[in-house]
Amino acid sequence: MTGITLYDFPKSSAAYRVRIGLGLKGLTWRTVPVDLASGAQRGGDHRARNAQGLVPVLDIDGHRLTQSLAMLEYLDDTRPDPPFLPDAPQARARARQIAHIIAMDIHPVNNSGVLAHVEALTGGGEAARIEWMRHFMPKGLAGVEALLDPGRGGPFCVGPAPTLADICLIPQVYNARRWGIDLAPFPQIRAVDRACADLPAFAAAHPDRVAPQDGAG
């Protein structure tokens, strides 16, 4: 297999997910930074990789992939140990539910492009951005919290091992803390966050461990 290259921005929650996934699979990869703060994602070089002008982009096995959930599914299909989904159908559905709340409901309305447009429409500057996120993020996190049964059989979102749900949740928790979201109402989310913090793949993927860059993702 050819080498793996990740086009990455440290504080992009979508890229953060993929770093966790690569680490859980025990893979090594080359990182090519794409500076969202300077708008590099909209430049011709990066649009040639991803016409949407987004990160991450993953080059792997001679293929170029976009969209973080598709990348994680590809990793699980091609490198199934350890698995990103539990065996039981109900547990698999629960893991996907949590991942989809984050990747499809919370993240899209809080990414950098949307926030920049909110600022432009409202003229509210940074205050409008923060108010927007503090309105939408807790609503999504409340939905995740409701799915985290305290008797779920382990310290992670769906049992004794991290799954796709945890891979998506931890970057969102980082984003919430970054923007001053109160996590006190979400004790189960905070418990999962503590459990994941002890795992090397999660710790190594943390934005502060990758590079000290600024910007939203």
Legacy VTK file of the C-alpha trace (Angstrom):
# vtk DataFile Version 3.0
C-alpha trace
ASCII
DATASET POLYDATA
POINTS 217 float
0.000 0.000 0.000
1.169 3.521 -0.701
1.834 6.040 2.050
-0.969 7.979 3.698
-1.223 11.762 3.446
-3.681 13.860 5.430
-4.382 17.429 4.362
-5.112 18.838 7.759
-5.825 21.846 9.926
-5.357 21.152 13.653
-8.506 22.867 14.936
-10.807 21.487 12.254
-13.075 19.072 14.110
-13.549 17.002 10.943
-9.781 16.633 10.539
-9.468 15.901 14.267
-11.849 12.947 13.804
-9.689 11.503 11.063
-6.502 11.886 13.099
-8.152 9.937 15.914
-9.283 7.243 13.481
-5.855 6.871 11.914
-4.313 6.639 15.364
-6.777 4.025 16.600
-5.929 1.895 13.574
-2.230 2.182 14.440
-1.363 3.915 11.165
1.307 6.468 10.387
0.758 9.306 7.949
2.259 12.431 6.477
0.528 15.710 7.291
0.193 18.550 4.801
-1.137 21.653 6.578
-3.940 23.683 5.012
-4.223 26.991 6.859
-7.919 27.766 7.221
-7.151 31.024 8.982
-5.514 32.421 5.849
-8.091 30.920 3.466
-5.710 28.381 1.933
-8.596 25.917 1.624
-10.147 28.150 -1.026
-7.009 28.352 -3.139
-6.538 26.554 -6.417
-4.093 23.983 -5.072
-6.497 22.760 -2.415
-9.608 22.984 -4.598
-7.827 20.638 -6.989
-7.849 18.131 -4.129
-11.370 18.927 -2.902
-13.709 21.007 -5.051
-15.644 22.012 -1.922
-12.579 23.754 -0.539
-12.772 21.906 2.774
-10.498 19.886 5.013
-9.632 17.162 5.602
-8.552 15.372 2.452
-7.036 11.909 2.757
-4.777 10.256 0.202
-4.644 6.540 0.966
-4.112 3.332 -1.027
-3.955 5.310 -4.263
-7.332 6.957 -3.583
-8.241 10.517 -2.633
-11.074 10.801 -0.128
-13.080 13.743 1.178
-15.669 13.894 3.992
-14.484 12.664 7.366
-17.165 10.015 7.922
-16.427 8.484 4.519
-12.745 8.382 5.439
-13.488 6.672 8.737
-15.745 4.130 7.021
-13.001 3.436 4.487
-10.454 2.891 7.266
-12.834 0.482 8.979
-13.597 -1.388 5.763
-9.950 -1.793 4.781
-8.368 -2.128 8.220
-11.048 -3.708 10.418
-9.021 -4.164 13.611
-9.908 -2.551 15.946
-13.439 -1.962 14.665
-15.103 1.437 14.768
-18.570 -0.087 15.263
-19.819 -2.694 17.776
-21.039 -6.104 16.649
-24.658 -5.872 17.820
-26.995 -4.125 15.340
-28.650 -1.981 18.018
-25.278 -0.841 19.370
-24.048 -0.114 15.860
-27.121 2.010 15.239
-26.561 3.858 18.535
-22.967 4.656 17.595
-24.094 5.942 14.204
-26.872 8.010 15.787
-24.389 9.835 17.990
-21.887 10.304 15.170
-24.593 11.676 12.874
-25.922 14.134 15.463
-22.445 15.607 15.670
-21.316 15.407 12.054
-24.637 16.213 10.397
-26.526 18.390 12.887
-24.047 20.204 15.156
-20.997 20.645 12.955
-22.524 21.979 9.717
-24.166 24.990 11.358
-21.056 25.815 13.381
-18.257 25.536 10.830
-16.066 28.440 9.830
-17.850 29.240 6.546
-21.264 29.470 8.190
-19.922 31.545 11.065
-18.233 33.994 8.716
-21.546 34.415 6.883
-23.394 34.960 10.167
-20.948 37.734 11.014
-21.357 39.315 7.575
-25.169 39.190 7.678
-25.538 40.491 11.197
-22.588 42.848 11.378
-22.206 41.507 14.897
-18.580 40.482 14.623
-17.121 37.946 17.030
-19.986 38.411 19.484
-22.494 37.197 16.866
-20.314 34.161 16.144
-20.130 33.228 19.808
-23.856 33.753 20.414
-24.664 31.578 17.382
-22.508 28.699 18.598
-23.726 28.961 22.163
-27.274 28.649 20.840
-26.797 25.634 18.555
-24.065 23.523 20.162
-25.850 22.820 23.457
-29.000 21.723 21.616
-27.030 19.065 19.743
-25.048 18.016 22.790
-28.301 17.537 24.708
-29.345 15.041 22.051
-26.091 13.139 22.475
-26.368 13.189 26.270
-29.827 11.614 26.032
-28.354 8.660 24.123
-25.587 8.017 26.667
-27.277 5.632 29.080
-25.254 5.480 32.346
-25.626 1.677 32.181
-24.167 1.465 28.672
-21.623 -1.208 29.656
-18.405 0.749 29.557
-16.784 4.144 29.792
-17.236 5.041 26.126
-20.291 6.141 24.170
-21.417 2.626 23.328
-19.738 0.139 25.631
-16.211 -0.913 26.579
-14.301 0.298 23.502
-14.235 3.559 21.554
-16.382 3.644 18.436
-17.308 6.025 15.650
-19.407 7.868 18.235
-16.414 8.683 20.427
-14.304 9.623 17.413
-16.883 12.267 16.530
-17.771 13.354 20.061
-14.338 14.263 21.395
-13.556 16.912 18.733
-16.988 18.428 19.369
-16.292 18.577 23.096
-13.018 20.346 22.303
-14.915 22.839 20.151
-17.495 23.397 22.870
-14.837 24.159 25.464
-12.992 26.380 23.034
-16.052 28.603 22.649
-17.082 28.645 26.284
-20.016 26.230 26.156
-21.071 25.118 29.635
-20.681 21.335 29.782
-22.012 20.985 33.333
-25.446 19.812 32.058
-23.780 16.898 30.229
-22.221 14.559 32.823
-22.201 11.505 30.545
-20.430 13.413 27.775
-17.836 14.613 30.281
-17.332 11.031 31.501
-16.711 9.810 27.944
-14.313 12.686 27.389
-12.291 11.648 30.455
-12.153 8.031 29.300
-10.963 8.973 25.811
-8.326 11.357 27.159
-6.458 8.346 28.558
-6.074 6.728 25.115
-2.927 7.554 23.116
-4.757 7.909 19.778
-7.059 10.574 21.218
-4.294 12.384 23.075
-1.993 12.503 20.038
-4.776 13.846 17.803
-5.571 16.808 20.071
-5.078 20.132 18.272
-2.640 21.350 20.916
-0.455 18.329 20.189
-0.537 18.850 16.430
0.388 22.512 15.872
-0.333 25.884 17.460
-2.502 27.365 14.684
-5.568 29.569 14.983
-8.909 29.426 13.191
-12.233 27.653 13.319
-13.080 24.387 11.656
LINES 1 218
217 0 1 2 3 4 5 6 7 8 9 10 11 12 13 14 15 16 17 18 19 20 21 22 23 24 25 26 27 28 29 30 31 32 33 34 35 36 37 38 39 40 41 42 43 44 45 46 47 48 49 50 51 52 53 54 55 56 57 58 59 60 61 62 63 64 65 66 67 68 69 70 71 72 73 74 75 76 77 78 79 80 81 82 83 84 85 86 87 88 89 90 91 92 93 94 95 96 97 98 99 100 101 102 103 104 105 106 107 108 109 110 111 112 113 114 115 116 117 118 119 120 121 122 123 124 125 126 127 128 129 130 131 132 133 134 135 136 137 138 139 140 141 142 143 144 145 146 147 148 149 150 151 152 153 154 155 156 157 158 159 160 161 162 163 164 165 166 167 168 169 170 171 172 173 174 175 176 177 178 179 180 181 182 183 184 185 186 187 188 189 190 191 192 193 194 195 196 197 198 199 200 201 202 203 204 205 206 207 208 209 210 211 212 213 214 215 216
